[in-house]
Amino acid sequence: AFLFVLGLREAGVKWWVIFSLSGYSAVLLFMVACLYAFAVFRSIFRSQKIYREHPLTSRVKYMGFYNTSPLLGAFVGAVFGFGRGSLLDRFGLFSIGCLSTTFFVWVVADPVLGFMEMLLPSSRRHRRVRLCEEKTERQRRKAENERMLCELVERESSQEQLRATVLLPVAEEMASLIVNHRLGLKGVESQVVDKGVEAWQMGGIVCMRQLHKLTTEMLVEHYGEHDMADHISIWWDGIGKWRKPLLVVSH
């Protein structure tokens, strides 16, 4: 950033142009943000290195040199600039040393060393073993998840069958009430709401949906009523968490 500003000043650009909210300052801020993002990315990448695959670049001494290389470059630049030229020239050598050393160590030397480490026989052997173990672990987790899913499906299926034995007579009674209208529409509504409350108390929204499904099937198959099932959804609105159950059942 200092070199960029120094170059602009030597080119005759005024300070208010350099540090305005647009123009050259936008480039300056973008460059600083990119440098910061690059440093963060390199730090995250380095923390993921494995010692046995990177015996040199994972050592504490090398990591210390890697992290302090900008300061070392700045120190070398300051030594070369000591007693030479003006104060701006000295700061320029200071910044050049920092920037050039950082670029060489972080962008050039470290990736080359890391690539050479990966070509070592021990590193390649350990990498093969590690990848094989990771693949085996993924397969094990996948098999475990599939087993748990199958158990969950079987348990839900058995619970649904158990609920069906209890709800089937209730569904038959509801279908008969809705079709015959012996108690009048208000009376039928009161009876159906009571059945919905009982289903909610028995097993919550899942039990209500199953009762609704069984009743709907009986109305369609035994009585040929396709529209009366919508009355159940309207009458049950407000019971527990019952909200538009037909849309849920359709999924």
C-alpha positions in Angstrom: 0.0 0.0 0.0 2.9 2.4 0.8 4.6 1.6 -2.5 1.3 2.2 -4.4 0.7 5.6 -2.6 4.4 6.6 -3.2 4.2 5.8 -6.9 1.0 7.9 -7.2 2.6 10.8 -5.4 5.7 10.6 -7.6 3.4 10.7 -10.6 1.9 13.9 -9.4 -1.4 12.7 -8.0 -2.8 14.8 -5.1 -3.5 13.4 -1.7 -7.2 14.1 -1.8 -7.4 12.1 -5.0 -5.5 9.2 -3.5 -7.6 8.9 -0.3 -10.9 9.8 -1.8 -13.8 7.3 -1.6 -13.4 6.4 -5.3 -10.7 6.3 -7.9 -7.2 5.3 -6.7 -8.3 4.6 -3.1 -10.7 2.0 -4.3 -7.8 0.1 -6.0 -5.7 0.6 -2.8 -8.5 -0.8 -0.6 -9.1 -3.7 -3.0 -5.4 -4.6 -2.9 -5.2 -4.5 0.9 -8.4 -6.7 1.1 -6.9 -9.2 -1.4 -3.6 -9.4 0.6 -5.6 -10.0 3.8 -7.8 -12.6 2.2 -4.7 -14.3 0.8 -3.0 -14.4 4.2 -6.1 -15.9 5.9 -6.4 -18.5 3.1 -2.8 -19.5 3.4 -3.1 -19.8 7.2 -6.1 -22.1 6.9 -4.4 -24.1 4.2 -1.3 -24.5 6.3 -3.2 -25.6 9.4 -4.6 -28.6 7.4 -1.1 -30.0 6.5 -0.2 -33.4 7.8 3.2 -33.8 9.4 4.0 -37.2 7.9 3.2 -35.9 4.4 4.9 -32.6 4.9 7.9 -33.3 7.2 9.6 -29.9 6.4 6.9 -27.3 6.0 5.0 -28.6 9.0 7.8 -28.1 11.5 7.6 -25.4 14.1 10.8 -23.8 12.9 9.7 -23.6 9.3 6.3 -22.2 10.3 8.1 -19.6 12.4 10.2 -18.6 9.4 7.1 -18.6 7.2 5.2 -16.3 9.5 8.1 -13.9 10.2 9.3 -13.7 6.6 7.6 -10.4 6.0 9.3 -8.9 9.0 12.7 -10.4 7.9 12.3 -8.9 4.5 11.4 -5.6 5.9 14.4 -5.7 8.2 16.7 -6.5 5.2 15.2 -3.6 3.3 15.7 -1.3 6.3 19.3 -2.3 6.6 20.0 -1.6 2.9 18.1 1.7 3.1 19.9 2.9 6.2 21.6 6.2 5.6 20.7 6.3 1.9 18.5 8.9 0.2 15.5 10.6 1.7 13.2 9.3 4.3 10.6 8.2 1.7 13.3 6.3 -0.2 14.2 4.4 3.0 10.6 3.6 3.7 10.4 2.5 0.0 13.2 0.0 0.5 11.6 -1.1 3.7 8.3 -1.8 1.9 10.0 -3.5 -1.1 11.9 -5.8 1.2 8.7 -6.8 3.0 6.7 -7.3 -0.2 9.2 -9.1 -2.2 10.2 -11.5 0.6 6.6 -12.2 1.4 5.8 -12.9 -2.3 8.8 -15.2 -2.7 8.3 -17.2 0.5 4.5 -17.5 0.5 3.7 -17.6 -3.3 6.8 -19.3 -4.8 9.0 -21.1 -2.3 6.3 -22.6 0.0 4.1 -24.2 -2.7 7.3 -25.6 -4.4 8.5 -27.1 -1.2 5.1 -28.6 -0.4 4.9 -30.1 -3.9 8.4 -31.6 -3.5 7.4 -33.1 -0.1 4.4 -34.8 -1.6 6.8 -36.6 -4.1 8.7 -38.3 -1.3 8.1 -42.1 -1.1 7.2 -41.9 2.6 4.7 -39.0 1.9 3.1 -40.8 -1.0 2.8 -44.0 1.0 1.3 -42.3 3.9 -1.1 -40.4 1.6 -2.3 -43.6 0.0 -2.9 -45.2 3.5 -4.7 -42.0 4.7 -7.0 -41.8 1.7 -7.8 -45.5 2.0 -8.6 -45.1 5.7 -10.8 -42.1 4.9 -12.6 -44.0 2.2 -13.2 -46.9 4.5 -14.5 -44.5 7.2 -16.9 -42.8 4.7 -18.2 -46.2 3.6 -18.7 -47.2 7.3 -20.6 -44.0 8.1 -22.7 -44.4 5.0 -23.6 -48.0 5.9 -24.3 -46.9 9.5 -26.6 -44.1 8.2 -28.4 -46.5 5.9 -28.9 -49.0 8.7 -30.3 -46.3 11.0 -32.6 -45.1 8.2 -33.9 -48.6 7.6 -34.5 -49.1 11.3 -36.3 -45.7 11.5 -38.5 -46.6 8.5 -39.3 -50.0 9.9 -40.1 -48.5 13.3 -42.3 -45.9 11.8 -44.1 -48.6 9.7 -44.7 -50.7 12.7 -46.0 -47.8 14.7 -48.3 -46.8 11.8 -49.7 -50.3 11.7 -50.3 -50.3 15.4 -52.1 -46.9 15.1 -54.1 -48.2 12.2 -55.6 -51.0 14.3 -56.8 -48.4 16.8 -57.8 -45.7 14.3 -59.6 -48.0 11.8 -62.9 -48.3 13.8 -62.8 -44.5 14.5 -62.3 -43.8 10.8 -65.3 -46.1 10.0 -67.5 -44.3 12.5 -66.4 -40.9 11.1 -67.1 -41.9 7.5 -70.6 -43.2 8.5 -71.4 -40.0 10.4 -70.3 -37.8 7.5 -72.3 -39.7 4.9 -75.5 -40.4 6.8 -76.0 -37.0 8.4 -78.2 -38.5 11.2 -77.2 -35.8 13.7 -77.4 -33.0 11.2 -74.4 -31.1 9.9 -73.7 -29.3 13.2 -73.9 -32.6 15.1 -71.7 -34.3 12.7 -69.2 -31.5 13.0 -69.2 -31.8 16.8 -68.6 -35.5 16.6 -65.8 -35.2 14.0 -64.1 -32.5 16.1 -64.2 -34.7 19.2 -62.6 -37.5 17.2 -59.9 -35.2 16.0 -59.2 -34.1 19.6 -58.9 -37.7 20.7 -56.5 -38.4 17.8 -54.4 -35.4 18.8 -54.3 -36.5 22.4 -53.4 -40.0 21.3 -50.5 -39.3 19.0 -50.3 -35.6 17.9 -50.4 -34.4 14.4 -49.1 -37.7 13.0 -52.1 -39.6 14.4 -54.5 -36.9 13.1 -53.1 -37.2 9.6 -53.4 -41.0 9.6 -57.0 -40.8 10.8 -57.7 -38.2 8.1 -56.1 -40.5 5.5 -58.1 -43.6 6.6 -61.4 -41.7 6.7 -60.8 -40.2 3.3 -60.0 -43.6 1.8 -63.3 -45.0 3.3 -65.3 -42.1 2.0 -63.9 -42.5 -1.5 -63.8 -46.3 -1.8 -67.0 -47.3 0.2 -69.3 -44.3 -0.3 -68.0 -42.6 -3.4 -67.7 -39.3 -1.6 -64.8 -37.2 -2.9 -65.7 -33.8 -1.5 -66.7 -34.6 2.1 -63.1 -35.1 3.2 -62.5 -31.4 2.8 -65.0 -30.8 5.6 -62.8 -32.7 8.0 -59.9 -30.4 7.3 -62.1 -27.3 7.9 -63.7 -28.7 11.1 -60.3 -29.8 12.5 -58.7 -26.4 12.0 -57.4 -25.1 15.3 -56.9 -28.5 16.9 -53.2 -28.8 18.0 -51.0 -28.0 15.0 -53.5 -29.0 12.4 -53.0 -26.7 9.4 -54.1 -27.7 5.8 -53.4 -31.4 6.3 -54.4 -32.3 2.8 -51.4 -30.5 1.4 -49.1 -32.4 3.8 -50.7 -35.8 3.0 -50.2 -35.1 -0.7 -46.5 -35.0 -0.2 
